[in-house]
Amino acid sequence: MADTFDAVVIGGGPGGYNAAIRLGQLGLKTACIDKRGTFGGTCLNIGCIPSKALLHVSHLFDEAKNHLPRLGVKVAPELDLAAMMAHKTKVVAELTKGVEFLLKKAKSEAIVGEARITAPGRIAVKGKDGAVRNIETKHIIIATGSDVAALPGVTIDEQQIVSSTGALELKEVPKRLLVVGGGYIGLELGSVWRRLGSEVTVVEFLDRITPGLDGEIGKQFQRILQRQGMKFQLSTKVVGVQKTGGALTVTVEPAAGGAQQTIETDIMLVSIGRRPYADNLGLDDIGVKLDRRNRVITDMHYATNVPGIWAIGDCREGLMLAHKAEDEAVACAENIAGKSGHVNYDAIPAVVYTAPEVASVGKTEEELKAVGVAYKVGKFPFTANARAKTIAATDGFTKVIADAKTDRVLGVHIMSASAGEMIAEAALAIEFGASSEDIARTSHPHPTLSEAVRQAAMGVEGWTMQM
């Protein structure tokens, strides 16, 4: 006898558990299936959350060691890596329990096991003990997330050659760390270990780091990271790696081909992106279509080509961001419940949690030029921001991009301390269709870093009021 539900979500990450919670709030009998054993997905267990814990603590260590003395505070910090890792583990444990509580509160059953769709509306869940539980449901939401993208010819052992998962669990600070990939994850984890004492080199196939960011922001961002001690080899690819004693010898060559060279390192972090996870779900058997990148194909309402089966988050098209998955989760759940769920993808922010942070929402100049949209730009440097001066955090600037005809805000890009917090104002402005003048004429408290957003908005029309 199969258990019956109105809706079942496969995957317990930010997309999955939020979909299950929202469905429960809307009165549907719901279950959320996850094979990990602890809910929260990659983000909570081995991604966003543990990395931010290490980023925060390593930043404090670096500040105490290298920056506080010039402000008149002389200390001699001592690194206790085990305690730092214990803090990270404690945070993850508390938050995973919190997710389970929220599911229970929404009357959504949390099921641990590996799910396979055997037919539309039917799921077989294999538990840890090997027992199979059969489930029938009207709706299935696929929210299985993504997995680490592999580097051809390189085997990740999570000891010396690590993914982001292994980079969060190192037992000691490596003397040398080679990061393959100049994206958000590689730069964040590279920053953690650089602050703690590693010599960090980043190898990137493209001719720039963080290719999704505004070009002007990306160039200054790289200069700041270099000034902090991070080294870069751009337009370069890894073609092989050998273990030589206790170290690694990594062979690289120009991306366009050319003379090879070797880099000696103790740890190599492979961080070249992520791939949608849609494996072993039975999708081929029931006819759910995937694209060439293994993403589940959906319409604008998150429905697949098979009635009653939906997909959200990293396993479908779009940015692989936890909050994007959360927004899609709510929209999909509401669509299933007969409401009108919708996500404005122009208002999805992205953040690099380095120091300084880099945050972005909306369009870049490069994107607007590519489609021929006329725009205006206002910029403001944090060297002229009073709050930034007082906290000795003047690296970076804010850029506001507005439509040349309507003044509607099209994109905002911030590089500074707390940029990840300030970007929410810009996301709200884009969501509500605000103009740059709307931001410019909105009072911001003084002295704050957020004033730089206002000043940049003023700059769109050329009336910046501060230095």
C-alpha beads as a LAMMPS data file, in Angstrom:
LAMMPS data file: protein, C-alpha beads

467 atoms
466 bonds

1 atom types
1 bond types

-500.0 500.0 xlo xhi
-500.0 500.0 ylo yhi
-500.0 500.0 zlo zhi

Masses

1 110.0

Atoms # bond

1 1 1 0.000 0.000 0.000
2 1 1 1.498 3.317 -1.078
3 1 1 1.479 6.414 1.097
4 1 1 -0.362 9.302 -0.527
5 1 1 0.451 13.014 -0.621
6 1 1 -0.766 16.058 -2.516
7 1 1 2.812 17.015 -3.367
8 1 1 6.264 15.552 -2.833
9 1 1 9.546 17.420 -3.127
10 1 1 12.715 15.511 -4.051
11 1 1 15.668 17.331 -2.512
12 1 1 15.988 19.012 0.863
13 1 1 18.111 22.022 -0.050
14 1 1 17.039 25.701 -0.042
15 1 1 14.733 25.088 -2.999
16 1 1 13.363 21.807 -1.750
17 1 1 12.636 22.587 1.867
18 1 1 11.207 26.016 1.069
19 1 1 8.885 24.451 -1.506
20 1 1 7.757 21.862 1.048
21 1 1 7.214 24.505 3.712
22 1 1 5.221 26.766 1.394
23 1 1 3.097 23.852 0.165
24 1 1 2.339 22.941 3.738
25 1 1 1.418 26.532 4.556
26 1 1 -0.980 26.458 1.599
27 1 1 -2.748 23.426 3.032
28 1 1 -1.324 20.639 0.867
29 1 1 -0.270 17.337 2.399
30 1 1 3.417 17.361 1.573
31 1 1 6.627 15.366 1.990
32 1 1 10.243 16.365 1.413
33 1 1 12.713 13.598 0.523
34 1 1 16.467 13.958 0.940
35 1 1 19.122 11.268 0.781
36 1 1 21.805 13.108 2.776
37 1 1 20.277 12.489 6.178
38 1 1 20.495 16.121 7.269
39 1 1 18.264 18.609 5.490
40 1 1 19.508 21.883 4.050
41 1 1 21.236 20.593 0.925
42 1 1 24.705 21.503 -0.318
43 1 1 24.275 25.133 0.757
44 1 1 23.713 24.423 4.425
45 1 1 25.764 21.265 4.858
46 1 1 28.863 21.720 2.694
47 1 1 28.510 25.052 0.896
48 1 1 27.217 28.547 1.629
49 1 1 26.882 28.294 5.390
50 1 1 30.099 26.537 6.466
51 1 1 32.127 28.639 4.030
52 1 1 30.677 31.858 5.462
53 1 1 31.527 30.697 8.979
54 1 1 35.165 30.182 7.940
55 1 1 35.217 33.426 5.956
56 1 1 34.037 35.383 8.988
57 1 1 36.469 33.871 11.467
58 1 1 39.437 34.007 9.074
59 1 1 38.628 37.663 8.383
60 1 1 38.696 38.412 12.111
61 1 1 42.038 36.615 12.392
62 1 1 43.472 38.579 9.471
63 1 1 42.160 41.859 10.852
64 1 1 43.681 41.207 14.252
65 1 1 47.008 40.176 12.783
66 1 1 47.475 42.668 9.982
67 1 1 45.069 45.602 10.300
68 1 1 44.203 46.399 13.910
69 1 1 47.753 47.499 14.818
70 1 1 47.515 50.480 12.448
71 1 1 44.320 51.494 14.253
72 1 1 46.013 51.425 17.624
73 1 1 45.049 47.931 18.783
74 1 1 48.074 45.687 19.188
75 1 1 47.378 41.981 19.536
76 1 1 49.148 38.734 18.730
77 1 1 46.418 36.337 17.551
78 1 1 47.012 32.608 17.673
79 1 1 45.209 30.331 15.247
80 1 1 43.250 27.409 16.694
81 1 1 42.065 25.723 13.496
82 1 1 40.275 22.935 15.350
83 1 1 38.186 25.461 17.286
84 1 1 37.423 27.330 14.072
85 1 1 36.201 24.131 12.450
86 1 1 34.173 23.286 15.548
87 1 1 32.399 26.634 15.271
88 1 1 31.584 25.875 11.632
89 1 1 30.254 22.414 12.523
90 1 1 28.128 23.790 15.367
91 1 1 26.529 26.394 13.104
92 1 1 25.670 23.775 10.475
93 1 1 24.194 21.399 13.061
94 1 1 21.994 24.094 14.584
95 1 1 20.689 25.248 11.216
96 1 1 19.947 21.755 9.880
97 1 1 17.875 21.109 12.992
98 1 1 16.144 24.407 12.304
99 1 1 15.149 23.236 8.824
100 1 1 13.694 20.032 10.240
101 1 1 11.714 22.103 12.753
102 1 1 10.323 24.336 9.989
103 1 1 9.242 21.311 7.945
104 1 1 7.509 19.858 10.980
105 1 1 5.849 23.190 11.745
106 1 1 4.470 23.292 8.180
107 1 1 3.205 19.699 8.622
108 1 1 5.501 18.517 5.819
109 1 1 6.929 15.054 6.402
110 1 1 10.725 14.838 6.197
111 1 1 11.768 11.542 4.607
112 1 1 15.385 10.363 4.487
113 1 1 16.177 8.157 1.519
114 1 1 17.019 8.001 -2.171
115 1 1 14.046 8.794 -4.388
116 1 1 13.328 7.436 -7.835
117 1 1 10.293 8.396 -9.901
118 1 1 8.837 5.136 -11.213
119 1 1 5.910 6.740 -13.048
120 1 1 4.158 10.118 -13.062
121 1 1 2.786 10.473 -9.570
122 1 1 4.730 7.511 -8.169
123 1 1 7.990 7.535 -6.202
124 1 1 10.007 4.712 -4.655
125 1 1 12.174 5.801 -1.723
126 1 1 15.041 3.547 -0.685
127 1 1 15.914 4.132 2.938
128 1 1 19.267 3.829 4.657
129 1 1 18.306 0.310 5.735
130 1 1 17.527 -0.722 2.153
131 1 1 13.776 -0.831 2.679
132 1 1 11.660 0.725 -0.066
133 1 1 8.713 3.000 0.668
134 1 1 6.225 3.567 -2.158
135 1 1 4.586 6.954 -2.464
136 1 1 1.744 8.270 -4.621
137 1 1 1.265 11.981 -5.206
138 1 1 -0.435 14.467 -7.502
139 1 1 2.644 16.645 -7.876
140 1 1 6.392 16.000 -7.800
141 1 1 8.892 18.857 -7.518
142 1 1 12.464 18.016 -8.529
143 1 1 14.807 20.122 -6.387
144 1 1 17.941 17.988 -6.479
145 1 1 20.417 20.847 -6.850
146 1 1 23.869 20.507 -8.357
147 1 1 27.170 18.735 -7.910
148 1 1 30.824 19.685 -8.318
149 1 1 31.915 19.928 -11.954
150 1 1 34.803 17.587 -12.734
151 1 1 38.131 18.665 -14.225
152 1 1 39.024 16.259 -17.058
153 1 1 41.869 13.934 -16.154
154 1 1 41.900 14.964 -12.490
155 1 1 40.590 12.753 -9.684
156 1 1 39.323 14.540 -6.583
157 1 1 40.353 12.607 -3.468
158 1 1 39.286 15.310 -0.949
159 1 1 42.721 15.007 0.670
160 1 1 45.244 16.753 -1.603
161 1 1 43.044 17.353 -4.622
162 1 1 39.875 18.753 -3.143
163 1 1 36.511 20.167 -4.143
164 1 1 34.864 22.901 -2.116
165 1 1 33.745 20.129 0.254
166 1 1 37.291 19.072 1.055
167 1 1 38.493 22.673 1.235
168 1 1 36.110 23.183 4.152
169 1 1 37.609 20.277 6.076
170 1 1 41.387 20.719 5.828
171 1 1 43.137 19.615 9.012
172 1 1 45.958 22.120 8.727
173 1 1 46.741 25.292 6.833
174 1 1 48.509 24.340 3.592
175 1 1 51.716 26.215 2.852
176 1 1 50.673 26.442 -0.809
177 1 1 47.159 26.291 -2.249
178 1 1 46.379 26.210 -5.959
179 1 1 42.807 27.206 -6.822
180 1 1 41.583 26.062 -10.229
181 1 1 38.815 28.451 -11.209
182 1 1 38.418 32.177 -10.595
183 1 1 34.733 32.170 -9.718
184 1 1 32.921 32.993 -6.481
185 1 1 33.590 29.729 -4.664
186 1 1 37.278 29.486 -5.524
187 1 1 37.973 33.090 -4.538
188 1 1 36.065 32.786 -1.270
189 1 1 37.821 29.603 -0.173
190 1 1 41.136 30.881 -1.461
191 1 1 40.598 33.959 0.713
192 1 1 39.957 31.828 3.795
193 1 1 43.231 29.953 3.516
194 1 1 45.263 32.980 2.399
195 1 1 44.204 34.838 5.536
196 1 1 45.269 31.866 7.638
197 1 1 48.724 31.745 6.030
198 1 1 48.589 29.912 2.683
199 1 1 50.316 31.109 -0.457
200 1 1 47.379 31.129 -2.880
201 1 1 47.582 30.976 -6.664
202 1 1 44.461 31.061 -8.846
203 1 1 44.487 29.494 -12.310
204 1 1 41.596 30.637 -14.517
205 1 1 40.821 29.470 -18.061
206 1 1 39.253 32.804 -19.059
207 1 1 41.084 36.118 -19.347
208 1 1 39.367 37.517 -16.236
209 1 1 38.056 36.389 -12.875
210 1 1 34.347 36.361 -11.951
211 1 1 33.149 36.610 -15.565
212 1 1 29.545 37.261 -14.555
213 1 1 30.412 40.481 -12.745
214 1 1 30.485 43.951 -14.235
215 1 1 33.832 44.260 -16.035
216 1 1 34.985 47.403 -14.225
217 1 1 34.182 45.856 -10.858
218 1 1 35.981 42.639 -11.817
219 1 1 39.206 44.415 -12.783
220 1 1 39.445 46.388 -9.553
221 1 1 38.435 43.318 -7.555
222 1 1 41.370 41.372 -8.974
223 1 1 43.773 44.224 -8.211
224 1 1 42.615 44.282 -4.593
225 1 1 43.005 40.504 -4.209
226 1 1 46.493 40.735 -5.710
227 1 1 47.385 43.474 -3.254
228 1 1 46.251 41.141 -0.486
229 1 1 48.722 38.531 -1.712
230 1 1 46.701 36.305 -4.048
231 1 1 48.418 35.423 -7.335
232 1 1 46.631 34.904 -10.651
233 1 1 47.375 33.066 -13.869
234 1 1 44.615 33.940 -16.315
235 1 1 43.945 32.453 -19.760
236 1 1 45.517 29.279 -18.388
237 1 1 44.321 25.692 -18.150
238 1 1 45.352 22.709 -16.048
239 1 1 46.362 19.755 -18.212
240 1 1 47.672 17.346 -15.600
241 1 1 48.620 16.774 -11.990
242 1 1 51.007 14.345 -10.332
243 1 1 51.580 13.516 -6.708
244 1 1 55.243 13.948 -5.880
245 1 1 55.933 12.859 -2.349
246 1 1 53.798 14.973 -0.079
247 1 1 53.174 17.644 -2.706
248 1 1 51.522 18.052 -6.099
249 1 1 53.064 19.010 -9.414
250 1 1 50.432 20.668 -11.575
251 1 1 51.036 21.118 -15.297
252 1 1 49.417 24.146 -16.937
253 1 1 49.489 25.729 -20.360
254 1 1 47.929 28.769 -22.078
255 1 1 44.202 28.324 -22.729
256 1 1 44.846 28.835 -26.447
257 1 1 47.680 26.295 -26.403
258 1 1 51.385 26.795 -26.027
259 1 1 54.355 26.039 -23.824
260 1 1 53.623 24.129 -20.655
261 1 1 54.902 24.937 -17.192
262 1 1 54.521 23.355 -13.762
263 1 1 53.288 24.704 -10.454
264 1 1 54.221 23.054 -7.175
265 1 1 51.526 23.057 -4.517
266 1 1 50.455 21.214 -1.391
267 1 1 46.689 21.329 -1.984
268 1 1 44.769 21.847 -5.222
269 1 1 41.189 23.090 -5.032
270 1 1 39.108 22.266 -8.110
271 1 1 36.464 24.965 -8.372
272 1 1 35.453 25.245 -12.022
273 1 1 31.718 25.374 -11.440
274 1 1 28.867 23.017 -10.733
275 1 1 26.708 20.705 -12.828
276 1 1 22.949 20.177 -12.424
277 1 1 22.145 16.960 -10.596
278 1 1 19.388 15.034 -12.365
279 1 1 20.909 11.555 -12.196
280 1 1 19.312 8.343 -10.935
281 1 1 15.880 9.888 -10.641
282 1 1 14.222 7.846 -13.381
283 1 1 13.622 10.903 -15.541
284 1 1 14.561 9.154 -18.777
285 1 1 12.128 6.325 -18.050
286 1 1 9.157 8.657 -17.653
287 1 1 10.132 11.019 -20.481
288 1 1 11.133 14.172 -18.615
289 1 1 13.252 16.202 -21.011
290 1 1 16.742 17.452 -20.151
291 1 1 18.875 19.908 -22.088
292 1 1 22.469 19.392 -23.226
293 1 1 23.770 20.597 -19.863
294 1 1 21.742 17.968 -17.971
295 1 1 19.267 20.576 -16.733
296 1 1 15.587 19.722 -16.368
297 1 1 13.638 21.693 -18.958
298 1 1 10.655 23.625 -17.598
299 1 1 8.313 26.358 -18.732
300 1 1 8.080 29.746 -17.018
301 1 1 5.837 28.208 -14.352
302 1 1 8.432 25.460 -13.516
303 1 1 6.384 22.681 -15.113
304 1 1 8.213 19.998 -17.104
305 1 1 6.862 18.350 -20.232
306 1 1 5.324 15.600 -18.062
307 1 1 2.126 16.755 -16.308
308 1 1 2.438 16.856 -12.533
309 1 1 6.243 17.035 -12.509
310 1 1 7.996 20.321 -11.770
311 1 1 11.609 21.460 -11.286
312 1 1 13.287 24.330 -9.418
313 1 1 16.732 25.496 -8.357
314 1 1 20.136 24.418 -9.624
315 1 1 18.768 21.462 -11.590
316 1 1 17.009 23.814 -14.037
317 1 1 18.277 26.803 -16.008
318 1 1 19.580 29.976 -14.403
319 1 1 22.050 31.094 -11.776
320 1 1 22.990 28.449 -9.224
321 1 1 22.184 30.491 -6.147
322 1 1 20.410 29.389 -2.979
323 1 1 18.115 32.416 -2.877
324 1 1 17.178 31.965 -6.537
325 1 1 16.118 28.407 -5.650
326 1 1 14.157 29.719 -2.659
327 1 1 12.254 32.195 -4.831
328 1 1 11.478 29.514 -7.397
329 1 1 10.345 27.213 -4.595
330 1 1 7.735 29.669 -3.382
331 1 1 6.571 30.494 -6.912
332 1 1 6.300 26.826 -7.914
333 1 1 4.422 25.891 -4.733
334 1 1 1.985 28.737 -5.284
335 1 1 1.444 27.711 -8.903
336 1 1 0.638 24.177 -7.767
337 1 1 -1.849 25.589 -5.236
338 1 1 -3.610 27.568 -7.950
339 1 1 -2.041 30.934 -7.182
340 1 1 0.181 33.055 -9.451
341 1 1 3.772 32.471 -8.400
342 1 1 6.399 34.541 -10.226
343 1 1 10.124 35.318 -9.991
344 1 1 11.721 38.504 -11.329
345 1 1 15.122 37.268 -12.441
346 1 1 16.402 40.815 -12.957
347 1 1 16.127 41.305 -9.197
348 1 1 18.158 38.273 -8.073
349 1 1 21.339 39.528 -6.352
350 1 1 24.686 37.743 -6.235
351 1 1 27.442 38.179 -3.659
352 1 1 31.116 37.233 -3.382
353 1 1 31.865 37.040 0.346
354 1 1 35.516 38.061 0.219
355 1 1 36.923 41.205 1.836
356 1 1 35.854 43.507 0.372
357 1 1 32.596 41.845 -0.595
358 1 1 31.295 42.189 -4.127
359 1 1 27.548 42.335 -4.701
360 1 1 25.577 42.740 -7.893
361 1 1 21.976 42.826 -9.067
362 1 1 20.486 43.483 -12.479
363 1 1 22.393 44.155 -15.671
364 1 1 26.073 44.875 -16.212
365 1 1 27.357 47.456 -18.674
366 1 1 28.580 44.641 -20.907
367 1 1 25.135 43.039 -21.028
368 1 1 23.435 46.315 -21.904
369 1 1 25.949 47.128 -24.626
370 1 1 25.422 43.682 -26.150
371 1 1 21.699 44.342 -26.662
372 1 1 22.018 48.015 -27.558
373 1 1 20.274 49.549 -24.553
374 1 1 21.192 53.190 -23.921
375 1 1 22.099 53.778 -20.286
376 1 1 23.600 56.221 -17.816
377 1 1 26.072 55.445 -15.015
378 1 1 26.700 56.958 -11.622
379 1 1 29.695 55.892 -9.507
380 1 1 30.946 56.682 -6.045
381 1 1 34.219 55.545 -4.393
382 1 1 34.386 54.410 -0.790
383 1 1 37.512 56.502 -0.343
384 1 1 35.048 59.420 -0.155
385 1 1 32.605 57.723 2.218
386 1 1 32.825 58.896 5.824
387 1 1 31.838 55.571 7.375
388 1 1 34.340 53.681 5.232
389 1 1 37.042 56.095 6.397
390 1 1 36.206 55.561 10.064
391 1 1 36.418 51.775 9.805
392 1 1 39.451 51.817 7.488
393 1 1 37.612 49.960 4.723
394 1 1 37.874 52.276 1.729
395 1 1 38.530 49.704 -1.015
396 1 1 35.924 49.601 -3.748
397 1 1 33.121 51.670 -5.201
398 1 1 29.421 51.629 -6.042
399 1 1 27.980 51.796 -9.545
400 1 1 24.352 52.504 -10.430
401 1 1 23.209 51.937 -14.018
402 1 1 19.943 53.475 -15.199
403 1 1 18.010 53.576 -18.467
404 1 1 19.011 56.679 -20.405
405 1 1 15.401 57.518 -21.316
406 1 1 13.299 56.435 -18.344
407 1 1 15.910 56.591 -15.536
408 1 1 14.710 53.172 -14.361
409 1 1 17.427 51.341 -12.421
410 1 1 18.824 48.516 -14.543
411 1 1 21.745 47.351 -12.432
412 1 1 23.663 48.092 -9.248
413 1 1 27.158 46.839 -8.456
414 1 1 28.910 47.313 -5.117
415 1 1 32.392 46.392 -3.952
416 1 1 32.933 47.213 -0.300
417 1 1 32.638 45.980 3.247
418 1 1 29.042 44.784 3.828
419 1 1 28.191 44.947 0.116
420 1 1 26.118 41.791 0.536
421 1 1 23.832 43.588 2.977
422 1 1 23.568 46.815 0.963
423 1 1 22.609 45.097 -2.298
424 1 1 19.134 44.306 -0.949
425 1 1 18.178 47.972 -1.315
426 1 1 19.131 47.805 -4.989
427 1 1 17.227 44.541 -5.513
428 1 1 14.138 46.152 -4.001
429 1 1 14.573 49.182 -6.276
430 1 1 14.669 46.952 -9.360
431 1 1 11.724 44.870 -8.132
432 1 1 9.599 48.002 -7.737
433 1 1 10.813 49.602 -10.976
434 1 1 12.458 52.523 -9.159
435 1 1 14.410 55.246 -10.903
436 1 1 17.890 56.343 -9.931
437 1 1 16.271 59.578 -8.748
438 1 1 14.097 57.577 -6.347
439 1 1 17.241 56.263 -4.646
440 1 1 18.981 59.641 -4.874
441 1 1 16.116 61.420 -3.106
442 1 1 15.688 58.760 -0.399
443 1 1 17.283 59.767 2.895
444 1 1 20.082 57.452 4.022
445 1 1 21.492 57.643 7.555
446 1 1 24.847 59.370 8.024
447 1 1 27.510 58.162 8.400
448 1 1 26.859 54.780 6.754
449 1 1 28.316 52.758 3.934
450 1 1 24.869 52.728 2.297
451 1 1 25.243 56.441 1.550
452 1 1 27.570 55.402 -1.267
453 1 1 24.600 53.780 -3.031
454 1 1 22.681 57.038 -2.774
455 1 1 25.662 59.068 -3.938
456 1 1 26.145 56.803 -6.959
457 1 1 22.458 57.229 -7.781
458 1 1 22.920 61.001 -7.542
459 1 1 25.859 60.618 -9.893
460 1 1 23.612 59.234 -12.632
461 1 1 22.340 62.812 -13.118
462 1 1 25.620 64.420 -12.090
463 1 1 24.698 65.856 -8.696
464 1 1 26.826 63.827 -6.262
465 1 1 26.986 65.814 -3.019
466 1 1 30.032 64.344 -1.271
467 1 1 33.667 64.162 -2.330

Bonds

1 1 1 2
2 1 2 3
3 1 3 4
4 1 4 5
5 1 5 6
6 1 6 7
7 1 7 8
8 1 8 9
9 1 9 10
10 1 10 11
11 1 11 12
12 1 12 13
13 1 13 14
14 1 14 15
15 1 15 16
16 1 16 17
17 1 17 18
18 1 18 19
19 1 19 20
20 1 20 21
21 1 21 22
22 1 22 23
23 1 23 24
24 1 24 25
25 1 25 26
26 1 26 27
27 1 27 28
28 1 28 29
29 1 29 30
30 1 30 31
31 1 31 32
32 1 32 33
33 1 33 34
34 1 34 35
35 1 35 36
36 1 36 37
37 1 37 38
38 1 38 39
39 1 39 40
40 1 40 41
41 1 41 42
42 1 42 43
43 1 43 44
44 1 44 45
45 1 45 46
46 1 46 47
47 1 47 48
48 1 48 49
49 1 49 50
50 1 50 51
51 1 51 52
52 1 52 53
53 1 53 54
54 1 54 55
55 1 55 56
56 1 56 57
57 1 57 58
58 1 58 59
59 1 59 60
60 1 60 61
61 1 61 62
62 1 62 63
63 1 63 64
64 1 64 65
65 1 65 66
66 1 66 67
67 1 67 68
68 1 68 69
69 1 69 70
70 1 70 71
71 1 71 72
72 1 72 73
73 1 73 74
74 1 74 75
75 1 75 76
76 1 76 77
77 1 77 78
78 1 78 79
79 1 79 80
80 1 80 81
81 1 81 82
82 1 82 83
83 1 83 84
84 1 84 85
85 1 85 86
86 1 86 87
87 1 87 88
88 1 88 89
89 1 89 90
90 1 90 91
91 1 91 92
92 1 92 93
93 1 93 94
94 1 94 95
95 1 95 96
96 1 96 97
97 1 97 98
98 1 98 99
99 1 99 100
100 1 100 101
101 1 101 102
102 1 102 103
103 1 103 104
104 1 104 105
105 1 105 106
106 1 106 107
107 1 107 108
108 1 108 109
109 1 109 110
110 1 110 111
111 1 111 112
112 1 112 113
113 1 113 114
114 1 114 115
115 1 115 116
116 1 116 117
117 1 117 118
118 1 118 119
119 1 119 120
120 1 120 121
121 1 121 122
122 1 122 123
123 1 123 124
124 1 124 125
125 1 125 126
126 1 126 127
127 1 127 128
128 1 128 129
129 1 129 130
130 1 130 131
131 1 131 132
132 1 132 133
133 1 133 134
134 1 134 135
135 1 135 136
136 1 136 137
137 1 137 138
138 1 138 139
139 1 139 140
140 1 140 141
141 1 141 142
142 1 142 143
143 1 143 144
144 1 144 145
145 1 145 146
146 1 146 147
147 1 147 148
148 1 148 149
149 1 149 150
150 1 150 151
151 1 151 152
152 1 152 153
153 1 153 154
154 1 154 155
155 1 155 156
156 1 156 157
157 1 157 158
158 1 158 159
159 1 159 160
160 1 160 161
161 1 161 162
162 1 162 163
163 1 163 164
164 1 164 165
165 1 165 166
166 1 166 167
167 1 167 168
168 1 168 169
169 1 169 170
170 1 170 171
171 1 171 172
172 1 172 173
173 1 173 174
174 1 174 175
175 1 175 176
176 1 176 177
177 1 177 178
178 1 178 179
179 1 179 180
180 1 180 181
181 1 181 182
182 1 182 183
183 1 183 184
184 1 184 185
185 1 185 186
186 1 186 187
187 1 187 188
188 1 188 189
189 1 189 190
190 1 190 191
191 1 191 192
192 1 192 193
193 1 193 194
194 1 194 195
195 1 195 196
196 1 196 197
197 1 197 198
198 1 198 199
199 1 199 200
200 1 200 201
201 1 201 202
202 1 202 203
203 1 203 204
204 1 204 205
205 1 205 206
206 1 206 207
207 1 207 208
208 1 208 209
209 1 209 210
210 1 210 211
211 1 211 212
212 1 212 213
213 1 213 214
214 1 214 215
215 1 215 216
216 1 216 217
217 1 217 218
218 1 218 219
219 1 219 220
220 1 220 221
221 1 221 222
222 1 222 223
223 1 223 224
224 1 224 225
225 1 225 226
226 1 226 227
227 1 227 228
228 1 228 229
229 1 229 230
230 1 230 231
231 1 231 232
232 1 232 233
233 1 233 234
234 1 234 235
235 1 235 236
236 1 236 237
237 1 237 238
238 1 238 239
239 1 239 240
240 1 240 241
241 1 241 242
242 1 242 243
243 1 243 244
244 1 244 245
245 1 245 246
246 1 246 247
247 1 247 248
248 1 248 249
249 1 249 250
250 1 250 251
251 1 251 252
252 1 252 253
253 1 253 254
254 1 254 255
255 1 255 256
256 1 256 257
257 1 257 258
258 1 258 259
259 1 259 260
260 1 260 261
261 1 261 262
262 1 262 263
263 1 263 264
264 1 264 265
265 1 265 266
266 1 266 267
267 1 267 268
268 1 268 269
269 1 269 270
270 1 270 271
271 1 271 272
272 1 272 273
273 1 273 274
274 1 274 275
275 1 275 276
276 1 276 277
277 1 277 278
278 1 278 279
279 1 279 280
280 1 280 281
281 1 281 282
282 1 282 283
283 1 283 284
284 1 284 285
285 1 285 286
286 1 286 287
287 1 287 288
288 1 288 289
289 1 289 290
290 1 290 291
291 1 291 292
292 1 292 293
293 1 293 294
294 1 294 295
295 1 295 296
296 1 296 297
297 1 297 298
298 1 298 299
299 1 299 300
300 1 300 301
301 1 301 302
302 1 302 303
303 1 303 304
304 1 304 305
305 1 305 306
306 1 306 307
307 1 307 308
308 1 308 309
309 1 309 310
310 1 310 311
311 1 311 312
312 1 312 313
313 1 313 314
314 1 314 315
315 1 315 316
316 1 316 317
317 1 317 318
318 1 318 319
319 1 319 320
320 1 320 321
321 1 321 322
322 1 322 323
323 1 323 324
324 1 324 325
325 1 325 326
326 1 326 327
327 1 327 328
328 1 328 329
329 1 329 330
330 1 330 331
331 1 331 332
332 1 332 333
333 1 333 334
334 1 334 335
335 1 335 336
336 1 336 337
337 1 337 338
338 1 338 339
339 1 339 340
340 1 340 341
341 1 341 342
342 1 342 343
343 1 343 344
344 1 344 345
345 1 345 346
346 1 346 347
347 1 347 348
348 1 348 349
349 1 349 350
350 1 350 351
351 1 351 352
352 1 352 353
353 1 353 354
354 1 354 355
355 1 355 356
356 1 356 357
357 1 357 358
358 1 358 359
359 1 359 360
360 1 360 361
361 1 361 362
362 1 362 363
363 1 363 364
364 1 364 365
365 1 365 366
366 1 366 367
367 1 367 368
368 1 368 369
369 1 369 370
370 1 370 371
371 1 371 372
372 1 372 373
373 1 373 374
374 1 374 375
375 1 375 376
376 1 376 377
377 1 377 378
378 1 378 379
379 1 379 380
380 1 380 381
381 1 381 382
382 1 382 383
383 1 383 384
384 1 384 385
385 1 385 386
386 1 386 387
387 1 387 388
388 1 388 389
389 1 389 390
390 1 390 391
391 1 391 392
392 1 392 393
393 1 393 394
394 1 394 395
395 1 395 396
396 1 396 397
397 1 397 398
398 1 398 399
399 1 399 400
400 1 400 401
401 1 401 402
402 1 402 403
403 1 403 404
404 1 404 405
405 1 405 406
406 1 406 407
407 1 407 408
408 1 408 409
409 1 409 410
410 1 410 411
411 1 411 412
412 1 412 413
413 1 413 414
414 1 414 415
415 1 415 416
416 1 416 417
417 1 417 418
418 1 418 419
419 1 419 420
420 1 420 421
421 1 421 422
422 1 422 423
423 1 423 424
424 1 424 425
425 1 425 426
426 1 426 427
427 1 427 428
428 1 428 429
429 1 429 430
430 1 430 431
431 1 431 432
432 1 432 433
433 1 433 434
434 1 434 435
435 1 435 436
436 1 436 437
437 1 437 438
438 1 438 439
439 1 439 440
440 1 440 441
441 1 441 442
442 1 442 443
443 1 443 444
444 1 444 445
445 1 445 446
446 1 446 447
447 1 447 448
448 1 448 449
449 1 449 450
450 1 450 451
451 1 451 452
452 1 452 453
453 1 453 454
454 1 454 455
455 1 455 456
456 1 456 457
457 1 457 458
458 1 458 459
459 1 459 460
460 1 460 461
461 1 461 462
462 1 462 463
463 1 463 464
464 1 464 465
465 1 465 466
466 1 466 467
